[in-house]
Amino acid sequence: MRKIILSLGLLIFVFFSIPIIFTSRKVQITSIETNILDNIGSQENLENQNNIENQVKNDYDYKKYSKIKLLHSEENKIEEIGLDEYLYGVVSAEMPVSFEKEALKAQAVVARTYTIYKISNNDNKHKDADICDDPGCCQAWISKEDRIAKWDKENQEEYWGKIKNAVDETQGKFITYNGKPINAFFHANSGGATETPVNVWGGTEYPYLQTVVTSGEDAYSQYHSELLVSQKEFKEIIQNVHSDFKIDFSKDDCIEIIEYTDGNRVKEIKVGNLNLSGVEMRNLFNLRSANFKITMEEDNIKFEVIGYGHGVGMSQTGADSLAKQGKNYEEIIHHYYTDVKIENM
């Protein structure tokens, strides 16, 4: 009888314990699953929030400048395009996407200002168009499709987003002097100091385009270049433009720099029986800038060139260097353009 009672008690214990065991395990699993789902949900929310923050809605009302007429020089065709959509193509064509975000934003504002200035002072230069895509005339431009095709596939979305954000985060911003848009010149590398327009093109001086110094530009590939030409080629190139040119290479002073500009570029140089400007020498020999040294090495003439471009206005590598030093796009713009304001259009 006692054995029967003990057996019944054991059965009753087992009967009530089994549900408790399985219920406890179920609760534990449910708790783990809930935590995982909560974490996934939080991560998704965080990613969605970051995506929203990184997407700037471009709905600025540019009024009469909302659409521009862009002349595609090679096809000789005019395309009507939104101002900031046009600027996506300008910024991606003019400045490397690897540059700092604040440098790209400075480029966006400078390019927008340059565009508005061109439209306001067009004088029917392009007939029915406002601006062209020839960098030798206006500023460079490339379509989204062509730009993306030049990037590695895995980076295309990231790079285009970086360009787009630089424009969108500065929408409506342009640079003024005395209430009017400035002629916002820019170039690749100043060689450490920018140039005043009168020393490049002559004519009227712009008070907001002064010589300014930027550190760090020597770290870029655009900073230094060299050209070696034979004495014969040197003479022929100059004689193609100046038929009366004569030079005696045996004389120590047959080539001599007479004067430099405040931006350290050659202002005047004596070559044989001629006195030429540094800008003309740059153009004759297709040098990267007018900041050069010239020496004779046996039967050759060697040019050592500093900087890239005309040197007026904002230096693009200088902008990137300043951004690396912690400057924002507004500080970069004020560094290169004197006594200007950054305003909403």
C-alpha positions in Angstrom: 0.0 0.0 0.0 2.8 2.3 0.9 4.5 1.6 -2.5 1.2 2.4 -4.3 0.9 5.8 -2.5 4.6 6.7 -3.4 4.1 5.7 -7.0 1.0 7.9 -7.3 2.8 10.8 -5.7 5.6 10.5 -8.2 3.2 10.4 -11.1 1.4 13.5 -9.9 4.8 15.4 -9.5 5.9 14.5 -13.0 2.5 15.4 -14.5 2.6 18.9 -13.1 6.3 19.5 -13.7 6.3 18.8 -17.5 4.1 21.9 -18.4 6.2 24.1 -16.1 9.4 23.0 -17.9 8.1 23.6 -21.4 6.4 26.8 -20.4 9.6 28.1 -18.9 11.6 27.2 -22.1 9.0 28.8 -24.3 9.1 32.0 -22.3 12.9 32.1 -22.5 12.9 31.6 -26.3 10.2 34.2 -26.8 12.2 36.7 -24.7 15.4 36.1 -26.9 13.4 36.5 -30.1 11.8 39.7 -28.8 15.2 41.2 -28.0 16.5 40.3 -31.5 13.5 41.8 -33.2 13.8 44.9 -31.0 17.4 45.3 -32.0 16.7 44.8 -35.7 13.9 47.3 -35.5 16.1 49.8 -33.7 18.8 49.3 -36.3 16.4 49.8 -39.2 15.0 52.9 -37.6 18.5 54.3 -37.1 19.4 53.5 -40.8 16.1 55.1 -42.0 16.7 58.1 -39.8 20.2 58.5 -41.2 18.9 58.1 -44.8 16.3 60.8 -44.2 18.9 63.1 -42.6 21.3 62.6 -45.6 18.6 63.4 -48.1 18.0 67.1 -48.5 14.9 68.1 -50.4 15.8 70.4 -53.2 12.8 72.6 -53.6 14.3 76.1 -53.5 12.4 78.7 -55.6 15.0 80.2 -57.9 12.3 82.2 -59.7 13.7 83.4 -63.0 16.8 81.2 -62.6 14.9 78.0 -61.9 15.7 76.8 -65.4 18.8 77.7 -67.5 19.7 77.1 -71.1 22.9 75.1 -71.4 24.7 74.9 -74.7 26.4 71.6 -75.3 29.4 72.8 -77.3 30.3 69.7 -79.2 26.8 68.9 -80.3 25.9 72.6 -80.7 22.6 71.9 -79.0 20.8 73.7 -76.2 19.3 71.9 -73.2 16.9 73.5 -70.7 17.8 72.2 -67.3 17.1 73.1 -63.6 19.8 75.3 -62.0 20.9 72.9 -59.3 20.6 69.8 -61.6 23.0 71.7 -63.8 25.3 72.3 -60.8 25.4 68.5 -60.1 27.1 68.2 -63.4 29.4 71.2 -62.9 30.6 70.2 -59.4 31.2 66.6 -60.5 33.2 67.8 -63.6 35.2 70.5 -61.9 36.2 69.0 -58.5 37.3 65.5 -57.6 34.7 63.6 -55.5 37.5 62.6 -53.1 37.8 66.2 -51.9 36.3 67.1 -48.5 32.6 67.8 -48.3 33.1 71.5 -47.3 35.3 72.0 -50.4 32.6 70.5 -52.6 30.0 72.8 -51.0 32.3 75.8 -51.6 32.6 74.7 -55.2 28.8 74.4 -55.5 28.3 78.0 -54.2 31.0 79.4 -56.4 29.7 77.6 -59.5 26.1 78.8 -58.7 27.4 82.3 -58.4 29.5 82.1 -61.6 26.4 80.8 -63.4 24.2 83.7 -62.3 26.9 86.2 -63.1 27.2 84.7 -66.6 23.5 84.9 -67.2 23.3 88.5 -65.9 26.3 89.6 -68.0 25.8 87.3 -71.0 25.6 90.0 -73.8 24.3 87.3 -76.1 27.6 85.5 -76.1 25.9 82.2 -76.7 23.0 83.6 -78.6 19.9 81.7 -77.2 21.8 79.9 -74.5 22.7 81.2 -71.0 26.0 79.3 -70.6 28.0 76.5 -72.2 29.8 73.4 -71.1 33.2 74.3 -72.5 35.6 74.9 -69.5 37.7 77.1 -71.7 34.8 79.5 -72.1 32.5 79.0 -69.1 32.8 76.0 -66.7 33.0 72.3 -67.2 29.8 70.1 -67.1 29.2 66.4 -67.4 25.9 64.4 -67.4 25.1 62.1 -64.5 25.2 59.1 -66.7 28.7 59.9 -68.1 30.0 60.9 -64.6 28.8 57.7 -63.0 30.2 55.6 -65.8 33.7 56.8 -64.9 33.5 55.6 -61.3 33.8 52.1 -59.9 30.4 50.4 -59.8 30.5 49.8 -56.0 31.1 53.5 -55.4 28.7 55.1 -57.9 25.8 55.7 -55.5 27.9 57.0 -52.7 29.9 59.3 -54.9 26.9 60.8 -56.7 25.2 61.3 -53.3 28.2 63.2 -52.1 28.1 65.5 -55.1 24.3 66.0 -54.9 24.4 66.8 -51.2 27.1 69.4 -51.7 24.7 71.2 -54.0 21.5 70.5 -52.1 22.9 71.6 -48.7 23.8 75.0 -50.2 20.7 75.5 -52.3 19.9 79.2 -52.8 23.3 80.4 -51.7 25.4 82.7 -53.9 28.2 85.2 -53.4 27.6 89.0 -53.7 29.6 92.2 -53.6 27.7 95.4 -53.1 24.5 93.4 -53.6 25.4 91.9 -56.9 26.7 88.4 -57.9 30.5 88.3 -58.2 32.5 87.0 -61.1 33.4 83.9 -59.2 36.6 82.7 -60.9 38.2 79.5 -59.7 41.2 77.3 -60.7 42.9 74.1 -59.8 46.0 75.0 -57.8 47.3 78.5 -56.9 50.8 77.3 -56.1 50.4 78.9 -52.7 49.1 82.4 -53.7 46.3 83.5 -55.9 46.5 86.2 -58.6 44.7 89.4 -59.4 42.8 89.5 -62.7 44.6 92.5 -64.1 47.9 90.5 -64.1 46.2 87.8 -66.1 43.8 89.5 -68.5 44.5 93.2 -68.0 41.5 95.5 -68.0 39.4 96.4 -65.0 40.3 95.1 -61.5 37.8 93.4 -59.3 38.0 94.6 -55.7 36.9 91.2 -54.3 39.6 89.3 -56.2 42.9 90.0 -54.4 46.1 88.0 -53.9 45.6 85.6 -50.9 47.9 82.9 -49.5 46.9 79.2 -48.8 49.0 76.6 -47.2 49.0 72.9 -48.0 48.7 73.1 -51.8 52.1 71.5 -52.3 50.6 68.2 -51.2 48.6 67.9 -54.5 49.7 66.5 -57.8 48.6 69.7 -59.6 51.2 71.7 -57.6 54.4 70.9 -59.6 55.1 70.1 -63.3 58.0 70.4 -65.7 58.5 70.9 -69.4 61.7 70.3 -71.4 62.0 71.6 -75.0 64.9 71.8 -77.3 66.4 75.2 -78.2 65.3 74.7 -81.8 61.7 74.0 -80.7 61.8 76.9 -78.3 62.8 79.3 -81.0 60.3 77.9 -83.5 57.3 78.2 -81.1 58.0 81.8 -80.4 58.7 82.6 -84.1 55.4 81.2 -85.1 53.8 84.2 -83.2 56.7 86.7 -83.4 58.4 86.4 -86.8 61.0 88.9 -85.8 62.2 86.9 -82.8 65.9 86.3 -82.5 68.0 84.7 -79.7 71.6 83.9 -79.1 71.7 81.0 -76.6 75.4 81.5 -76.0 74.6 84.6 -74.0 74.0 84.2 -70.3 71.2 86.8 -70.2 69.4 85.6 -73.4 66.5 84.5 -71.1 65.8 86.6 -68.0 62.8 87.1 -65.8 62.3 90.9 -65.4 59.4 91.2 -63.0 57.1 89.0 -60.8 53.5 89.6 -59.7 52.3 89.7 -56.1 51.2 86.1 -56.6 54.7 85.0 -57.5 54.0 84.6 -61.2 56.1 85.9 -64.1 54.9 89.3 -65.0 57.5 90.1 -67.7 60.3 88.0 -69.2 63.1 88.9 -71.6 63.7 86.2 -74.3 66.2 87.2 -76.9 65.2 90.5 -78.5 61.6 90.4 -77.1 60.0 91.2 -73.8 56.9 89.0 -73.2 54.4 88.6 -70.4 54.4 85.5 -68.3 50.9 84.8 -69.4 51.9 84.8 -73.1 54.8 82.5 -72.3 52.4 80.2 -70.5 50.1 80.1 -73.5 52.9 79.7 -76.0 54.3 76.6 -74.3 51.0 75.3 -72.8 52.4 75.6 -69.3 50.1 74.8 -66.3 50.6 78.3 -64.9 52.6 81.5 -65.3 54.5 80.7 -62.1 57.6 79.2 -63.6 61.4 79.1 -63.5 63.3 78.7 -66.8 66.8 77.4 -67.2 69.0 76.1 -70.0 70.3 72.5 -69.8 72.8 71.8 -72.6 70.7 72.2 -75.8 67.4 72.2 -74.0 65.2 74.8 -72.2 63.6 73.6 -69.0 60.4 75.1 -67.4 59.7 74.3 -63.8 56.1 75.2 -63.1 54.2 75.8 -59.8 50.4 75.6 -59.7 47.7 74.9 -62.2 45.4 77.4 -63.8 45.2 81.2 -64.1 45.3 81.6 -60.4 42.4 84.0 -60.0 39.7 83.4 -57.3 39.2 80.2 -55.4 41.9 77.5 -55.6 40.2 74.1 -55.6 43.1 72.2 -54.0 43.4 75.2 -51.6 39.7 74.8 -50.7 40.3 71.1 -50.0 43.4 72.0 -47.9 41.4 74.5 -45.9 38.6 72.0 -45.4 41.1 69.5 -44.1 42.2 72.2 -41.6 38.6 72.4 -40.3 37.2 75.3 -42.3 33.6 75.2 -43.5 32.5 76.3 -47.0 31.6 79.8 -45.9 35.1 80.3 -44.4 36.7 78.9 -47.5 34.7 81.4 -49.7 35.5 84.4 -47.5 39.2 83.4 -47.6 39.3 83.6 -51.4 36.9 86.4 -52.1 37.5 89.7 -50.2 34.6 91.6 -48.5 31.9 89.5 -50.0 28.6 88.2 -48.6 27.0 84.8 -48.9 23.3 85.4 -49.4 20.1 83.6 -50.4 18.9 84.3 -53.9 
